Amino acid sequence: MQQIIYNLAFSPKIRVIDISDTNSGSDVVAEALYKLIKISGAIEVLNLANSGVAQFFKVDFYKALGENKTLQYLNINGT
């Protein structure tokens, strides 16, 4: 999952990423999502509901969220 998420950051056409209900919570997936938010200039929807990844987010992830200009919807319910 980590490598897929990281590679999606370089696709300018990807607008929606939904990894909800995947049970993919780990520190490497959280790091890949951080890089995705930091690098991508296209992501509008990020659905992480019930993925278990939010518990692994560090301060840098939340800073990247604050700097992101395109993200319109973020769901981390149940994580």
N, C-alpha and C positions, 0 to 999 in steps of 0.2 A: 504494500500500500504506500509506503514511504516514497519509493522511487517513482511511482505513478503520479502522486501528488506533486512532487518536486518538478517532474517533467511538464506537467500541465501549466506551471507558472510561465513557461516560455511560449505558450500558445496564445496569440492575441485574439483568437476567436472564441475561446472558452469563456462563457459568461456565468454558467451555473455549475457548481460542484455540490453533489449530494452524496455524502458518505454516512447518512443516518442509518441507524440500526445495523451497523457493520461490526461492532465490537472491536474496533481497531485502535483502541486507546493504548498508546505507548509514547515514550519520550521521543522516539525517532519520528513518529507520525506527527507529533506536536511540532517538532522542529521543522519538518517538511511544510506543514501548514503555515508556520511563521514565515518561511522563505517564500511561499506562495503569495501571502499577503504583501510581503515586502517587495517582491519582484513584479508581480502581475499588475498590469494597468487595465485589466478588462473584467475581472471577477466582480459580478454584481450580487450573486446569491451564493451563500456558503451555509449548507445545512449539515450540522454535525450532531443532530439530535440522537441521543442514545448511543453514541459512538464510544463514549468513555474517554475521549481524548482531552477534554477541557481540564481535567485534573493535572495534566502534564504541562499546561501552558505556563510560560515564564513571563516576567514583566515585559521582555522585549516583544512578545506576541501582542500584548495589549498596546504597547507603544506603536507598533506597526499598524494596528487597527486605527489608531487615532490619526495616523499620517495617510492612510489609504483614502483615495478620492473617489473610487468607483463602487465600493461595497455598499449595497443598499439594504441587504437582508442578511442577518446572521442568526442562526438558531443553534443554541448549545443546551437546549432543554434536556433534562434527564441525565446530564453528564456530571 
